[in-house]
Amino acid sequence: MTSVTDLREMVEVIIGVDTHVYKHVAAAVDARTGAHLDTMTVSADADGYAKVLAFADRHSPARFFAIEGTGIHGAGLTRFLMDEQRGEIVVELDRPERAKRRHGAKTDEIDAVRAAREALARPRLGTPRCGADRDALSTLLSVRRSAVDGAADGARQLFNLSIAAPDMLRERLHVQTDTTQIVSRAAKLRVGQGWDPQTATIARALRELAKRVQTLRAEADDLEKQIKQIVAAWRPDLLDVFGVGPITAAVVLCAWSHPGRIDSREAFAMLAGAAPIPANSGQTTTRYRLNRSGDRQLNRALHTIAVCRMRYDDDTRRYVERRASKEGGNKTRPEIRRCLKTYIARELFTLLENPKHSTQTHPETPAQAA
């Protein structure tokens, strides 16, 4: 992340961009006064990106771009500007300040100006996530997630429909209660001679649903193999960390993106929603509020790693026992798990920023566990 003060010393103009599917609106704002200088609208394609760059050139060579939606509608413009040949400074506005929008006017031009001014006002600015491997992993994760969710939804639907099916079908499918076995049996259903039309129709429908579930599961497995190949080629050291598998590693890499984007272990934990938020007042100095913000996919990955370690890692299990004891503060398992997620976030960030630093650490001392 980059300090706003540093950027103010470097630039004369900020180009705010409000991005959309088919068009982008760019606004030039004076970095010293915040005055609106100019606005233009371009198409969201290569020609439009070149026009945005020319628009910035007309105002000042000392500038940076503040773009909303660098990972979605603004992804193409961001890649264009950050190309090695151009090397423009781009900052990411992940979430605009809603209060300013709620009681004010709303147009694309106003949003572009607001993006530039927010870049001046914020104490910290993030650089966009980028990189070919990162983009590939992000896409594979998204497609796999939809396949996994679709398979789970289909399996639940099949279970419920088979419960309500005619007794003949229900007895065939529910020999065992395991969902995988039910899906397998349903996929092999064959309509028998003499079946009434209603039962035959239900059997065919259940068979098609089961085959769809199997197809989605196979698709998810194939995508996981592709994800593992990219992770193993990009950062194989991450797979050596206890509890980190291909999917969790890919999620962590997508959130981290590249060295220097996040400036500290604490900032990475905050990004993951794993950093406790102080809620002290008066004589109360040990109260913390749950952090429900941040990257929830990253938070989920940390949760998966923490649960794995709590079950199978001896050092972590000793830590859990100590923290659950009276001397350790009588912490509940959810509280201990939240502590572990913070430690894991810090450990992973240290490894990501320093590949040679691959030793796993465990919070064993009271000072570390505080």
C-alpha contacts under 8 A as a table, 3 or more apart, distances in Angstrom:
res1	aa1	res2	aa2	distance
1	M	124	R	6.57
1	M	125	L	5.60
1	M	126	G	4.60
1	M	127	T	6.13
1	M	260	G	7.25
1	M	261	R	5.35
1	M	262	I	5.26
1	M	263	D	5.72
2	T	6	D	7.50
2	T	7	L	7.67
2	T	124	R	6.14
2	T	125	L	5.40
2	T	126	G	6.43
2	T	127	T	7.53
3	S	6	D	5.33
3	S	7	L	6.59
3	S	123	P	6.80
3	S	124	R	5.52
3	S	125	L	6.65
4	V	7	L	5.07
4	V	8	R	6.17
4	V	119	A	7.59
4	V	120	L	6.51
4	V	121	A	7.91
4	V	122	R	7.05
4	V	123	P	6.02
4	V	124	R	6.16
4	V	125	L	6.85
5	T	8	R	5.15
5	T	9	E	6.47
6	D	9	E	5.29
6	D	10	M	6.46
7	L	10	M	4.93
7	L	11	V	6.08
8	R	11	V	5.59
8	R	12	E	7.42
8	R	31	A	6.44
8	R	32	R	7.35
8	R	120	L	7.78
10	M	62	A	6.77
10	M	63	R	7.74
11	V	14	I	7.43
11	V	31	A	6.77
11	V	62	A	4.54
11	V	63	R	4.74
11	V	64	F	6.94
12	E	30	D	6.21
12	E	31	A	5.16
12	E	32	R	6.91
12	E	60	S	6.76
12	E	62	A	5.53
12	E	63	R	5.84
13	V	28	A	6.45
13	V	29	V	5.64
13	V	30	D	4.80
13	V	31	A	4.95
13	V	59	H	7.21
13	V	60	S	6.41
13	V	62	A	6.63
13	V	63	R	4.80
13	V	64	F	7.02
14	I	28	A	5.77
14	I	29	V	5.23
14	I	30	D	6.43
14	I	31	A	5.90
14	I	63	R	5.47
14	I	64	F	5.30
14	I	65	F	5.90
14	I	66	A	7.00
14	I	116	A	5.78
15	I	26	A	6.41
15	I	27	A	5.50
15	I	28	A	4.60
15	I	29	V	6.36
15	I	56	A	6.89
15	I	63	R	7.18
15	I	64	F	6.25
15	I	65	F	4.70
15	I	66	A	6.05
15	I	116	A	6.04
16	G	26	A	5.61
16	G	27	A	5.18
16	G	28	A	6.45
16	G	29	V	7.54
16	G	65	F	5.90
16	G	66	A	4.72
16	G	67	I	5.95
16	G	112	A	4.92
16	G	113	V	5.85
16	G	114	R	7.41
16	G	115	A	5.07
16	G	116	A	4.16
16	G	117	R	7.87
17	V	24	H	6.67
17	V	25	V	5.55
17	V	26	A	4.38
17	V	27	A	6.41
17	V	65	F	7.35
17	V	66	A	6.23
17	V	67	I	4.87
17	V	68	E	6.52
17	V	111	D	7.96
17	V	112	A	4.84
17	V	113	V	7.80
17	V	115	A	6.72
17	V	116	A	7.59
18	D	24	H	5.84
18	D	25	V	5.22
18	D	26	A	6.51
18	D	67	I	6.54
18	D	68	E	5.84
18	D	108	D	6.36
18	D	109	E	7.67
18	D	111	D	6.03
18	D	112	A	4.72
18	D	115	A	7.26
19	T	23	K	6.69
19	T	24	H	4.57
19	T	25	V	6.51
19	T	67	I	7.39
19	T	68	E	6.32
19	T	69	G	6.70
19	T	73	H	5.67
19	T	74	G	5.48
20	H	23	K	5.31
20	H	24	H	5.69
20	H	44	A	7.55
20	H	73	H	5.43
20	H	74	G	7.37
21	V	24	H	8.00
21	V	44	A	6.84
21	V	73	H	5.54
22	Y	43	S	5.95
22	Y	44	A	5.01
22	Y	45	D	7.96
23	K	41	T	6.97
23	K	42	V	5.66
23	K	43	S	4.30
23	K	44	A	4.59
24	H	41	T	5.83
24	H	42	V	5.43
24	H	43	S	6.16
24	H	44	A	5.87
24	H	48	G	7.98
25	V	39	T	7.24
25	V	40	M	5.83
25	V	41	T	4.43
25	V	42	V	6.40
25	V	108	D	6.39
25	V	109	E	6.24
25	V	112	A	6.24
26	A	39	T	5.67
26	A	40	M	5.41
26	A	41	T	6.32
26	A	52	V	6.93
26	A	109	E	7.44
26	A	112	A	5.78
26	A	113	V	7.87
27	A	36	H	7.39
27	A	37	L	7.42
27	A	38	D	5.68
27	A	39	T	4.28
27	A	40	M	6.53
27	A	109	E	7.05
27	A	112	A	5.44
27	A	113	V	5.42
27	A	116	A	7.50
28	A	36	H	6.23
28	A	37	L	5.32
28	A	38	D	5.23
28	A	39	T	6.36
28	A	56	A	7.46
28	A	59	H	7.69
28	A	113	V	7.25
28	A	116	A	7.59
29	V	34	G	5.65
29	V	35	A	5.48
29	V	36	H	4.62
29	V	37	L	5.44
29	V	38	D	7.44
29	V	113	V	6.89
29	V	116	A	6.42
29	V	117	R	7.36
30	D	33	T	5.62
30	D	34	G	4.93
30	D	35	A	5.21
30	D	36	H	6.58
30	D	37	L	6.79
31	A	34	G	5.60
31	A	35	A	7.93
31	A	120	L	7.25
34	G	117	R	6.28
34	G	120	L	7.96
36	H	113	V	6.87
39	T	109	E	6.88
40	M	55	F	7.95
42	V	48	G	4.88
42	V	49	Y	7.64
42	V	51	K	7.08
42	V	52	V	7.34
43	S	47	D	7.34
43	S	48	G	4.78
43	S	49	Y	7.85
44	A	47	D	7.99
44	A	48	G	5.68
44	A	49	Y	6.99
44	A	76	G	7.97
44	A	77	L	7.72
45	D	48	G	5.20
45	D	49	Y	6.21
45	D	76	G	7.67
45	D	77	L	7.99
46	A	49	Y	5.07
46	A	50	A	6.32
47	D	50	A	5.22
47	D	51	K	6.37
48	G	51	K	5.02
48	G	52	V	6.33
49	Y	52	V	5.12
49	Y	53	L	6.43
49	Y	77	L	5.82
49	Y	80	F	6.97
49	Y	81	L	7.98
50	A	53	L	5.12
50	A	54	A	6.20
51	K	54	A	4.96
51	K	55	F	5.95
52	V	55	F	4.92
52	V	56	A	6.31
53	L	56	A	5.12
53	L	57	D	6.24
53	L	81	L	7.70
54	A	57	D	4.91
54	A	58	R	6.32
55	F	58	R	5.36
55	F	59	H	6.97
56	A	59	H	5.43
56	A	60	S	6.39
56	A	61	P	7.38
56	A	63	R	7.52
57	D	60	S	5.53
57	D	61	P	5.74
60	S	63	R	6.32
63	R	89	I	7.63
64	F	88	E	6.81
64	F	89	I	4.93
64	F	90	V	5.87
64	F	91	V	7.58
65	F	88	E	7.70
65	F	89	I	6.22
65	F	90	V	4.71
65	F	91	V	6.19
65	F	116	A	7.81
66	A	90	V	6.01
66	A	91	V	5.02
66	A	92	E	6.09
66	A	93	L	6.65
66	A	115	A	6.27
66	A	116	A	5.74
66	A	119	A	6.39
67	I	70	T	6.19
67	I	74	G	6.97
67	I	78	T	7.89
67	I	90	V	7.16
67	I	91	V	6.45
67	I	92	E	5.54
67	I	93	L	5.97
67	I	115	A	7.02
68	E	74	G	6.81
68	E	92	E	6.27
68	E	93	L	4.96
68	E	94	D	6.39
68	E	95	R	7.86
68	E	115	A	7.14
69	G	72	I	5.27
69	G	73	H	5.73
69	G	74	G	5.18
69	G	75	A	7.21
69	G	92	E	7.39
69	G	93	L	7.07
69	G	94	D	6.57
70	T	73	H	6.70
70	T	74	G	4.39
70	T	75	A	4.74
70	T	77	L	7.93
70	T	78	T	6.11
70	T	92	E	6.27
70	T	93	L	7.92
70	T	128	P	6.34
71	G	74	G	6.31
71	G	75	A	4.94
71	G	128	P	7.58
71	G	129	R	7.46
72	I	75	A	5.34
73	H	76	G	7.40
74	G	77	L	5.37
74	G	78	T	6.02
75	A	78	T	5.10
75	A	79	R	6.22
76	G	79	R	5.25
76	G	80	F	6.19
77	L	80	F	5.02
77	L	81	L	6.17
78	T	81	L	5.26
78	T	82	M	6.03
78	T	90	V	7.16
78	T	128	P	7.86
79	R	82	M	5.21
79	R	83	D	5.89
79	R	130	C	7.75
80	F	83	D	5.42
80	F	86	R	7.89
81	L	86	R	6.08
81	L	87	G	6.48
81	L	88	E	5.34
81	L	89	I	7.79
81	L	90	V	7.51
82	M	86	R	6.27
82	M	87	G	4.86
82	M	88	E	5.29
82	M	89	I	7.03
82	M	90	V	7.14
83	D	86	R	5.39
83	D	87	G	5.65
83	D	88	E	7.75
84	E	87	G	5.27
90	V	127	T	6.36
90	V	128	P	7.12
91	V	119	A	7.96
91	V	125	L	6.23
91	V	126	G	5.67
91	V	127	T	4.66
91	V	128	P	6.28
92	E	125	L	6.85
92	E	126	G	5.43
92	E	127	T	5.45
92	E	128	P	5.35
93	L	96	P	6.58
93	L	115	A	7.32
93	L	119	A	7.53
93	L	125	L	7.54
93	L	126	G	7.46
96	P	115	A	7.51
96	P	118	E	7.79
97	E	100	K	5.95
97	E	101	R	7.08
98	R	101	R	5.15
98	R	102	R	5.97
99	A	102	R	5.12
99	A	103	H	6.88
100	K	103	H	6.14
100	K	104	G	6.33
101	R	104	G	5.17
101	R	105	A	7.00
101	R	106	K	6.95
105	A	110	I	7.48
106	K	110	I	6.34
106	K	111	D	6.87
107	T	110	I	5.16
107	T	111	D	6.14
108	D	111	D	5.03
108	D	112	A	6.23
109	E	112	A	5.19
109	E	113	V	6.43
110	I	113	V	5.17
110	I	114	R	6.02
111	D	114	R	4.87
111	D	115	A	6.05
112	A	115	A	5.11
112	A	116	A	6.58
113	V	116	A	5.29
113	V	117	R	6.33
114	R	117	R	5.07
114	R	118	E	5.94
115	A	118	E	5.17
115	A	119	A	6.32
116	A	119	A	5.20
116	A	120	L	6.76
117	R	120	L	5.11
117	R	121	A	6.37
118	E	121	A	4.91
118	E	122	R	6.02
119	A	122	R	5.66
119	A	125	L	7.07
122	R	125	L	6.77
126	G	261	R	6.95
126	G	262	I	7.64
127	T	261	R	6.02
128	P	261	R	7.94
129	R	134	R	7.89
129	R	254	C	7.61
129	R	255	A	7.56
129	R	256	W	7.60
129	R	257	S	5.30
129	R	258	H	7.40
129	R	261	R	7.85
130	C	134	R	6.42
130	C	135	D	6.78
130	C	257	S	6.20
130	C	258	H	7.45
131	G	134	R	5.18
131	G	135	D	6.12
131	G	257	S	7.18
131	G	258	H	7.74
132	A	135	D	5.20
132	A	136	A	6.18
133	D	136	A	5.12
133	D	137	L	6.13
133	D	230	I	6.99
133	D	234	W	7.45
134	R	137	L	5.15
134	R	138	S	6.08
134	R	253	L	6.95
134	R	254	C	5.48
134	R	257	S	6.22
135	D	138	S	5.09
135	D	139	T	6.27
135	D	254	C	7.75
136	A	139	T	5.28
136	A	140	L	6.20
137	L	140	L	5.09
137	L	141	L	5.96
137	L	227	I	6.31
137	L	230	I	7.36
137	L	250	A	6.35
137	L	254	C	6.96
138	S	141	L	5.20
138	S	142	S	6.21
138	S	250	A	7.85
138	S	251	V	7.78
138	S	254	C	6.23
139	T	142	S	5.18
139	T	143	V	6.24
140	L	143	V	5.21
140	L	144	R	5.96
140	L	223	L	6.49
140	L	226	Q	7.90
140	L	227	I	6.74
141	L	144	R	5.09
141	L	145	R	5.93
141	L	223	L	7.97
141	L	227	I	7.64
141	L	247	I	7.69
141	L	250	A	7.70
141	L	251	V	7.72
142	S	145	R	5.13
142	S	146	S	6.43
143	V	146	S	5.29
143	V	147	A	6.39
144	R	147	A	4.98
144	R	148	V	6.11
144	R	219	E	7.55
144	R	220	A	5.17
144	R	223	L	6.04
144	R	224	E	7.35
145	R	148	V	5.12
145	R	149	D	6.05
145	R	220	A	7.82
146	S	149	D	5.11
146	S	150	G	5.89
147	A	150	G	5.04
147	A	151	A	6.07
147	A	216	L	5.29
147	A	217	R	6.93
147	A	219	E	6.85
147	A	220	A	5.72
148	V	151	A	5.16
148	V	152	A	6.15
148	V	216	L	6.90
148	V	217	R	6.63
148	V	220	A	6.15
149	D	152	A	5.11
149	D	153	D	6.07
150	G	153	D	5.13
150	G	154	G	6.02
150	G	213	V	7.49
150	G	216	L	6.96
151	A	154	G	5.04
151	A	155	A	6.06
151	A	212	R	7.63
151	A	213	V	4.74
151	A	214	Q	7.45
151	A	216	L	5.51
151	A	217	R	6.12
152	A	155	A	5.13
152	A	156	R	6.23
152	A	213	V	7.70
153	D	156	R	5.23
153	D	157	Q	6.12
154	G	157	Q	5.00
154	G	158	L	6.01
154	G	209	L	6.73
154	G	210	A	7.53
154	G	212	R	7.62
154	G	213	V	5.78
155	A	158	L	5.03
155	A	159	F	6.16
155	A	179	T	6.89
155	A	183	V	6.90
155	A	210	A	7.34
155	A	213	V	6.43
156	R	159	F	5.12
156	R	160	N	6.28
157	Q	160	N	5.23
157	Q	161	L	6.05
158	L	161	L	5.16
158	L	162	S	5.93
158	L	183	V	7.47
158	L	206	L	6.59
158	L	209	L	6.78
158	L	210	A	6.99
159	F	162	S	5.24
159	F	163	I	6.29
159	F	179	T	7.16
159	F	182	I	7.41
160	N	163	I	5.21
160	N	164	A	6.68
161	L	164	A	5.27
161	L	165	A	6.10
161	L	206	L	7.80
162	S	165	A	4.81
162	S	169	L	7.19
162	S	170	R	5.71
162	S	173	L	7.26
162	S	206	L	7.56
163	I	170	R	6.12
164	A	170	R	7.67
165	A	169	L	6.19
165	A	170	R	5.83
165	A	202	I	7.34
166	P	169	L	5.59
166	P	170	R	6.20
166	P	199	T	6.70
167	D	170	R	4.95
167	D	171	E	5.96
168	M	171	E	5.48
168	M	172	R	6.52
169	L	172	R	5.14
169	L	173	L	6.21
169	L	199	T	7.95
169	L	203	A	7.20
170	R	173	L	5.26
170	R	174	H	5.83
171	E	174	H	5.50
171	E	175	V	6.46
172	R	175	V	6.29
172	R	185	R	7.66
173	L	176	Q	7.62
173	L	182	I	5.42
173	L	185	R	5.87
173	L	186	A	6.36
174	H	177	T	5.92
174	H	182	I	6.41
176	Q	181	Q	6.83
176	Q	182	I	7.21
177	T	181	Q	7.58
177	T	182	I	7.19
178	D	181	Q	5.40
178	D	182	I	6.41
179	T	182	I	4.99
179	T	183	V	6.18
180	T	183	V	5.15
180	T	184	S	6.19
181	Q	184	S	5.00
181	Q	185	R	6.10
182	I	185	R	5.19
182	I	186	A	6.02
183	V	186	A	5.12
183	V	187	A	6.14
183	V	210	A	5.16
183	V	211	K	7.90
183	V	213	V	7.51
183	V	214	Q	7.67
184	S	187	A	5.27
184	S	188	K	6.69
184	S	210	A	7.15
185	R	188	K	5.30
185	R	189	L	6.54
186	A	189	L	5.23
186	A	203	A	7.99
186	A	206	L	6.20
186	A	207	R	5.10
186	A	210	A	5.77
187	A	206	L	7.60
187	A	207	R	4.63
187	A	208	E	7.02
187	A	209	L	7.87
187	A	210	A	5.00
187	A	211	K	5.41
188	K	207	R	6.88
189	L	203	A	6.71
189	L	204	R	7.55
189	L	207	R	6.01
190	R	203	A	7.56
190	R	204	R	7.83
191	V	195	W	7.11
191	V	200	A	5.76
191	V	203	A	6.84
191	V	204	R	7.45
192	G	195	W	5.81
192	G	200	A	7.89
195	W	199	T	6.43
195	W	200	A	6.06
196	D	199	T	5.57
196	D	200	A	6.26
197	P	200	A	5.11
197	P	201	T	6.06
198	Q	201	T	5.17
198	Q	202	I	6.25
199	T	202	I	5.15
199	T	203	A	6.11
200	A	203	A	5.09
200	A	204	R	6.28
201	T	204	R	5.26
201	T	205	A	6.27
202	I	205	A	5.11
202	I	206	L	6.15
203	A	206	L	5.19
203	A	207	R	6.11
204	R	207	R	5.04
204	R	208	E	6.24
205	A	208	E	5.22
205	A	209	L	6.23
206	L	209	L	5.06
206	L	210	A	6.11
207	R	210	A	5.12
207	R	211	K	6.21
208	E	211	K	5.12
208	E	212	R	6.19
209	L	212	R	5.07
209	L	213	V	6.36
210	A	213	V	5.08
210	A	214	Q	6.31
211	K	214	Q	5.03
211	K	215	T	6.10
212	R	215	T	5.06
212	R	216	L	6.23
213	V	216	L	5.20
213	V	217	R	6.18
214	Q	217	R	5.09
214	Q	218	A	6.15
215	T	218	A	5.17
215	T	219	E	6.12
216	L	219	E	4.94
216	L	220	A	6.12
217	R	220	A	5.04
217	R	221	D	6.25
218	A	221	D	5.08
218	A	222	D	6.23
219	E	222	D	5.14
219	E	223	L	6.19
220	A	223	L	5.11
220	A	224	E	6.15
221	D	224	E	5.08
221	D	225	K	6.44
222	D	225	K	5.20
222	D	226	Q	6.55
223	L	226	Q	5.08
223	L	227	I	6.19
224	E	227	I	4.95
224	E	228	K	6.12
224	E	246	P	7.33
224	E	247	I	7.12
225	K	228	K	5.09
225	K	229	Q	6.30
226	Q	229	Q	5.16
226	Q	230	I	6.52
227	I	230	I	5.34
227	I	231	V	6.22
227	I	246	P	6.61
227	I	247	I	7.16
227	I	250	A	7.07
228	K	231	V	5.10
228	K	232	A	5.90
228	K	246	P	5.03
228	K	247	I	7.54
229	Q	232	A	5.19
229	Q	233	A	6.19
230	I	233	A	5.17
230	I	234	W	5.98
231	V	234	W	5.08
231	V	235	R	5.57
231	V	236	P	6.27
231	V	246	P	6.75
231	V	249	A	7.12
231	V	250	A	6.42
232	A	235	R	5.71
232	A	236	P	4.29
232	A	239	L	7.47
233	A	236	P	6.27
235	R	238	L	5.79
235	R	239	L	7.73
236	P	239	L	5.51
236	P	240	D	7.17
237	D	240	D	5.29
237	D	241	V	7.24
237	D	355	P	7.27
237	D	358	S	7.00
238	L	241	V	5.64
238	L	244	V	7.05
238	L	249	A	6.45
238	L	348	L	7.94
238	L	351	L	7.68
238	L	352	L	7.87
239	L	242	F	7.85
239	L	244	V	5.70
239	L	245	G	6.00
239	L	246	P	6.90
239	L	249	A	6.84
240	D	244	V	7.32
241	V	244	V	5.62
241	V	358	S	7.80
241	V	360	Q	6.79
242	F	305	I	7.81
242	F	309	R	7.18
242	F	313	D	7.81
242	F	360	Q	7.78
243	G	304	T	7.76
243	G	305	I	4.82
243	G	306	A	7.51
243	G	308	C	5.58
243	G	309	R	6.10
244	V	248	T	5.90
244	V	249	A	5.99
244	V	305	I	6.06
245	G	248	T	5.50
245	G	249	A	5.89
246	P	249	A	5.12
246	P	250	A	6.05
247	I	250	A	5.09
247	I	251	V	6.28
248	T	251	V	5.10
248	T	252	V	6.19
248	T	301	A	5.08
248	T	302	L	7.75
248	T	304	T	7.77
248	T	305	I	7.81
249	A	252	V	5.13
249	A	253	L	6.12
250	A	253	L	5.07
250	A	254	C	6.11
251	V	254	C	5.19
251	V	255	A	6.32
251	V	297	Q	6.94
251	V	298	L	6.02
251	V	301	A	6.83
252	V	255	A	5.24
252	V	256	W	6.12
252	V	298	L	6.04
252	V	301	A	7.32
253	L	256	W	5.06
253	L	257	S	5.56
254	C	257	S	5.16
255	A	295	D	7.66
255	A	298	L	6.79
256	W	259	P	7.77
256	W	261	R	7.29
256	W	262	I	7.26
256	W	268	F	7.92
256	W	349	F	7.99
256	W	352	L	8.00
257	S	261	R	7.36
258	H	261	R	6.07
259	P	262	I	7.44
259	P	352	L	7.45
259	P	353	E	5.63
260	G	263	D	6.03
260	G	353	E	7.63
262	I	267	A	6.55
262	I	268	F	6.44
263	D	267	A	6.61
263	D	268	F	7.93
264	S	267	A	5.16
264	S	268	F	6.41
264	S	349	F	7.94
265	R	268	F	5.12
265	R	269	A	6.27
265	R	345	A	7.27
265	R	346	R	4.89
265	R	347	E	8.00
265	R	349	F	5.83
265	R	350	T	6.93
266	E	269	A	5.07
266	E	270	M	6.17
266	E	275	A	7.15
266	E	346	R	6.92
267	A	270	M	4.96
267	A	271	L	6.09
268	F	271	L	4.93
268	F	272	A	6.30
268	F	345	A	6.71
268	F	346	R	7.17
268	F	349	F	6.78
269	A	272	A	5.07
269	A	273	G	6.30
269	A	274	A	5.08
269	A	275	A	5.15
269	A	342	T	6.00
269	A	345	A	5.33
269	A	346	R	6.50
270	M	273	G	4.98
270	M	274	A	5.80
270	M	275	A	4.86
270	M	294	G	6.63
271	L	274	A	7.57
271	L	293	S	7.96
271	L	294	G	4.76
271	L	295	D	5.92
272	A	275	A	7.60
272	A	293	S	7.91
272	A	294	G	5.15
272	A	295	D	5.05
272	A	296	R	6.64
272	A	298	L	5.42
272	A	299	N	4.95
272	A	345	A	7.58
273	G	291	N	5.24
273	G	292	R	6.00
273	G	293	S	5.39
273	G	294	G	4.59
273	G	295	D	6.53
273	G	296	R	7.09
273	G	299	N	6.10
274	A	291	N	6.50
274	A	299	N	6.67
274	A	338	R	6.87
274	A	341	K	5.98
274	A	342	T	5.17
274	A	345	A	7.45
275	A	291	N	6.57
275	A	342	T	5.92
276	P	288	Y	5.93
276	P	289	R	6.22
276	P	290	L	6.00
276	P	291	N	5.93
277	I	288	Y	5.34
277	I	289	R	5.04
277	I	290	L	6.46
277	I	291	N	6.21
278	P	286	T	7.79
278	P	287	R	6.23
278	P	288	Y	4.47
278	P	289	R	6.15
279	A	286	T	7.97
279	A	287	R	5.31
279	A	288	Y	4.94
279	A	289	R	5.82
280	N	283	Q	7.98
280	N	284	T	5.41
280	N	285	T	4.97
280	N	286	T	6.52
280	N	287	R	5.42
280	N	288	Y	7.18
281	S	284	T	5.33
281	S	285	T	6.71
282	G	285	T	7.48
284	T	287	R	6.61
291	N	294	G	7.89
293	S	296	R	7.33
294	G	299	N	7.83
295	D	298	L	5.36
295	D	299	N	6.27
296	R	299	N	4.76
296	R	300	R	6.02
297	Q	300	R	5.04
297	Q	301	A	6.30
298	L	301	A	5.02
298	L	302	L	6.34
299	N	302	L	5.15
299	N	303	H	6.20
300	R	303	H	4.92
300	R	304	T	6.25
301	A	304	T	5.11
301	A	305	I	6.38
302	L	305	I	5.11
302	L	306	A	6.08
302	L	341	K	5.57
302	L	344	I	6.87
302	L	345	A	7.01
303	H	306	A	5.06
303	H	307	V	6.13
303	H	337	R	7.61
303	H	341	K	6.37
304	T	307	V	5.27
304	T	308	C	6.22
305	I	308	C	5.15
305	I	309	R	6.25
305	I	344	I	7.97
306	A	309	R	5.20
306	A	310	M	6.09
306	A	337	R	6.39
306	A	340	L	6.13
306	A	341	K	6.11
306	A	344	I	7.54
307	V	310	M	5.09
307	V	311	R	6.34
307	V	337	R	7.47
308	C	311	R	5.32
308	C	312	Y	6.08
308	C	313	D	7.53
309	R	312	Y	5.23
309	R	313	D	4.67
309	R	314	D	7.95
309	R	316	T	5.95
309	R	317	R	7.43
310	M	313	D	6.21
310	M	316	T	5.64
310	M	317	R	5.38
310	M	320	V	7.27
311	R	317	R	7.03
312	Y	317	R	7.61
313	D	316	T	5.40
313	D	317	R	6.18
314	D	317	R	5.06
314	D	318	R	6.25
315	D	318	R	5.24
315	D	319	Y	6.29
315	D	362	H	6.82
316	T	319	Y	4.91
316	T	320	V	6.15
316	T	362	H	6.83
317	R	320	V	5.00
317	R	321	E	6.26
318	R	321	E	5.11
318	R	322	R	6.21
319	Y	322	R	5.13
319	Y	323	R	6.17
319	Y	362	H	7.96
319	Y	363	P	7.11
319	Y	364	E	6.27
320	V	323	R	5.26
320	V	324	A	6.07
320	V	333	R	7.69
320	V	336	I	6.59
321	E	324	A	5.16
321	E	325	S	6.31
322	R	325	S	5.24
322	R	327	E	7.32
322	R	328	G	5.43
323	R	326	K	7.75
323	R	327	E	7.43
323	R	328	G	4.07
323	R	329	G	6.00
323	R	330	N	6.28
323	R	331	K	5.72
323	R	336	I	6.96
324	A	328	G	6.07
324	A	329	G	6.66
324	A	330	N	4.60
324	A	331	K	4.81
324	A	332	T	6.32
324	A	333	R	7.52
324	A	336	I	7.83
325	S	328	G	5.15
325	S	329	G	6.45
325	S	330	N	5.11
325	S	331	K	7.46
326	K	329	G	5.29
326	K	330	N	4.90
327	E	330	N	7.31
328	G	331	K	7.20
328	G	366	P	7.75
331	K	335	E	5.90
331	K	336	I	6.17
332	T	335	E	5.19
332	T	336	I	6.18
333	R	336	I	4.97
333	R	337	R	5.97
334	P	337	R	5.00
334	P	338	R	6.23
335	E	338	R	5.16
335	E	339	C	6.40
336	I	339	C	5.06
336	I	340	L	6.24
337	R	340	L	4.99
337	R	341	K	6.20
338	R	341	K	5.09
338	R	342	T	6.50
339	C	342	T	5.27
339	C	343	Y	6.49
339	C	369	A	7.94
340	L	343	Y	5.05
340	L	344	I	5.99
341	K	344	I	5.04
341	K	345	A	6.07
342	T	345	A	5.21
342	T	346	R	6.40
343	Y	346	R	5.17
343	Y	347	E	6.13
343	Y	362	H	7.82
343	Y	363	P	7.47
344	I	347	E	4.95
344	I	348	L	6.04
345	A	348	L	5.27
345	A	349	F	6.14
346	R	349	F	5.18
346	R	350	T	6.22
347	E	350	T	5.26
347	E	351	L	6.35
347	E	360	Q	7.18
347	E	361	T	7.00
348	L	351	L	5.08
348	L	352	L	6.05
349	F	352	L	5.02
349	F	353	E	6.10
350	T	353	E	5.37
350	T	354	N	5.88
350	T	357	H	7.12
351	L	354	N	5.03
351	L	355	P	5.28
351	L	356	K	7.30
351	L	357	H	5.45
351	L	358	S	5.76
352	L	355	P	5.75
354	N	357	H	5.47
355	P	358	S	6.59
363	P	368	Q	5.36
363	P	369	A	5.59
364	E	368	Q	6.75
364	E	369	A	6.87
365	T	368	Q	5.28
365	T	369	A	6.21
366	P	369	A	5.00
366	P	370	A	6.01
367	A	370	A	5.37
